[in-house]
Amino acid sequence: MNSNNESHSINKQAIDEDLINAVQKRPALYDYRMPLKERSRQNNDLWKKVSEDLNGIYTPIEAEKRWNYLKDRYRKSVNSYKIIQESSLSLKEAVQLVFLKIN
């Protein structure tokens, strides 16, 4: 990987971390224990604030899409980890077999 790609990767990771922190400050965006009516009413304004926290790097719609992607990726990795823990495979064996989940 050249330094330009490494820099892009690091920047993307930093932006993702900033996005996660911005969402974390706004429970209505992720806490489904809150009443739906209350969450729905605040949704657009909260994503605008997230976008502002990120200095406009993402529009509110882009921020929401990226958040959903990160959240889904996190859930999949947690589920994969649980499967590995519950199986008799060693971690090394499980990592070697990850390609099977792609198909």
TASULMO-V245666 format. One line per field, one symbol per residue. psi: psi as a letter, one per 40 degrees, with the letter a starting at -180 (. if undefined). A space follows every 50 residues. Layout:
BEGIN
psi->???
END
This chain:
BEGIN
psi->hiddddddddddddddddddddddegdeeeheeihddddddedddddddd dddefediiddddddddddddddddddddddddddeieiiddddddeddd dd.
END
